[in-house]
């Protein structure tokens, strides 16, 4: 335990001479967590691997110590992704480590506990719940995880809502610009959609290095976060399904259509397996689904859905031959920016027409059509005309990469796509 305590000193702020990389300041996420501080609620930070959760944790710790003037010894940080802490495998190990920390550093008053990738500790919830509900000592607990089921089932019941969740996404377009001191314009938007929003990737220079980075990330997520976690047997099917989703971003697909696709390739795939694998990938935050909403009956439809990838780097660096489908790329970018801005998103569906996105947040709603360019009158009629049958006065946007915007007499707003997603941030 002494060796582990020494290792903790290499990542905590107890050592005044230690220089800790805080990364790019994520204003939105810092504000979300900081606004929720000062109570016994467990702060849960979730999101895809490498999206920046660890940077956010270090920024929050820095805020506590240097802005709120919390004593350094009152903040405990454990990163379970680091090899040095591989021996902390169970709830009992974690409890012993926290006790050893308190014995060594003797914090007085409230103690702030930060545990990164907590799902890598068996039965971690026993310790977390005990700390959060302690009646003698005062703790405020922050945990991160790379699986959306982190607080599901028994734990969610046990906590009964005594937690608050923040989901971290890769860099938005606005963050990408601010990190590199760039202006909001078409050229920089093209650069953004041609790379990735993962913070670490911006420090990598060559495409080969970036490709290796994404290959390693994909393998870690599919193997560690899905295959090993759920004890699935067919890794090749899982990987091929991930490729299928990326290849069909923005297209209506159903589980039967996926089964048919694999059957045509002489591959076995049943409904239950495909359904589970799709859910596992969503739980690991690498893909998202958007259901169809039927305007006439005002209900969600089962069957076909659209899927989007959480970060375009998977597509750009692992499957570069797909990047030429610019329409799918743009649709994916808009979807992810809406999701990261806390919108609930549906695909609007009616007889002989479709609205790309119905975006709703805090009781407010707007519609979005995404297109590459208004190449001809037929494209203009299709994109603007899709709103003709939507009989309400809610805001309606057509977002494209056109240099010149089209004025519309029906109140539909034609906007540069880079301006639309910039404003969402």
ZIUR-V206324 format. One record per residue. SS is DSSP state (h for helix, s for strand, l for the rest). BURIAL is 1 if it has 9 or more other C-alpha atoms within 8 Angstrom, else 0. Layout:
ss | burial
SS | BURIAL
SS | BURIAL
//
This chain:
ss | burial
l | 0
h | 0
h | 0
h | 1
h | 1
h | 0
h | 1
h | 1
l | 1
l | 0
l | 1
l | 1
l | 1
l | 0
l | 0
l | 0
l | 0
l | 0
l | 0
l | 0
l | 0
l | 1
l | 0
l | 0
l | 0
l | 0
h | 0
h | 0
h | 1
h | 1
h | 0
h | 1
h | 1
h | 0
l | 0
l | 1
l | 0
l | 0
l | 0
l | 1
l | 1
s | 1
s | 1
s | 1
s | 1
s | 1
s | 1
l | 1
l | 1
l | 0
l | 1
l | 1
h | 1
h | 0
h | 1
h | 1
h | 1
h | 1
h | 1
h | 1
h | 1
h | 1
h | 1
h | 1
h | 1
h | 0
h | 0
l | 0
l | 0
l | 1
l | 0
h | 0
h | 1
h | 1
s | 1
s | 1
s | 1
s | 1
s | 1
l | 1
l | 0
l | 0
h | 0
h | 0
h | 1
l | 1
l | 0
l | 1
l | 1
s | 1
h | 1
h | 0
h | 1
h | 1
h | 1
h | 0
h | 1
h | 0
h | 0
h | 1
h | 1
h | 1
h | 0
h | 0
h | 0
l | 0
l | 1
l | 0
l | 0
l | 1
s | 1
s | 1
s | 1
s | 1
s | 1
s | 1
l | 1
h | 1
h | 1
h | 0
l | 1
s | 0
l | 0
h | 1
h | 0
h | 0
h | 1
h | 1
h | 1
h | 0
h | 1
h | 1
l | 0
l | 1
l | 0
l | 0
l | 0
l | 1
s | 1
s | 1
s | 1
s | 1
s | 1
s | 1
s | 1
l | 1
l | 1
h | 1
h | 0
h | 0
h | 0
l | 0
h | 0
h | 0
h | 1
h | 1
h | 1
h | 0
h | 1
l | 0
l | 0
l | 0
s | 1
s | 1
s | 0
s | 1
s | 0
s | 1
l | 1
l | 1
l | 1
l | 1
h | 1
h | 1
h | 1
h | 1
h | 1
h | 0
h | 0
h | 0
l | 0
l | 0
l | 0
l | 1
l | 0
h | 0
h | 0
h | 1
h | 1
h | 0
h | 0
h | 1
h | 1
l | 1
l | 1
l | 1
l | 1
l | 1
h | 1
h | 0
h | 1
h | 1
h | 0
l | 0
l | 0
l | 0
h | 0
h | 0
h | 1
h | 1
h | 1
h | 0
h | 1
h | 1
h | 1
h | 0
h | 1
h | 1
h | 1
h | 1
h | 1
h | 1
h | 1
h | 1
h | 1
h | 1
h | 1
h | 1
h | 0
h | 0
l | 0
l | 0
l | 0
l | 0
h | 1
h | 0
h | 0
h | 1
h | 1
h | 0
h | 1
h | 1
h | 0
h | 0
h | 1
h | 1
h | 0
l | 1
l | 1
l | 1
l | 0
l | 0
s | 1
l | 1
h | 1
h | 0
h | 0
h | 1
h | 1
h | 0
h | 0
h | 1
h | 1
h | 0
l | 0
l | 0
l | 0
l | 0
l | 1
l | 0
h | 1
h | 0
h | 0
h | 1
h | 1
h | 0
h | 1
h | 1
h | 0
h | 1
h | 1
h | 1
h | 1
l | 1
l | 1
l | 1
s | 1
s | 1
s | 1
s | 1
s | 1
s | 1
s | 1
s | 1
l | 1
l | 0
l | 0
l | 0
s | 0
s | 0
s | 1
s | 0
s | 0
s | 1
s | 1
s | 1
s | 1
s | 1
s | 1
l | 1
l | 1
l | 1
h | 1
h | 1
h | 1
h | 1
h | 1
h | 1
l | 1
h | 0
h | 0
h | 1
l | 1
l | 0
l | 0
h | 0
h | 1
h | 1
h | 1
h | 1
h | 1
h | 1
h | 1
h | 1
h | 1
h | 1
h | 1
h | 1
h | 1
h | 1
l | 0
l | 0
l | 1
s | 1
s | 1
s | 1
s | 1
s | 1
s | 1
s | 1
l | 0
l | 0
s | 0
s | 1
s | 1
s | 1
s | 1
s | 1
s | 1
s | 1
s | 1
l | 0
l | 0
s | 0
s | 1
s | 1
s | 1
s | 1
s | 1
s | 1
l | 1
l | 1
l | 0
l | 1
l | 0
l | 0
h | 0
h | 0
h | 1
h | 1
h | 1
h | 0
h | 1
h | 1
h | 0
l | 1
l | 1
l | 0
l | 0
l | 0
l | 0
l | 0
l | 0
l | 0
s | 1
s | 1
s | 1
s | 1
s | 1
s | 1
l | 1
l | 1
l | 0
l | 0
l | 0
l | 0
l | 0
l | 0
l | 0
l | 0
l | 0
l | 1
s | 1
s | 1
s | 1
s | 1
h | 1
h | 1
h | 1
h | 1
h | 1
h | 1
h | 0
h | 0
l | 1
//
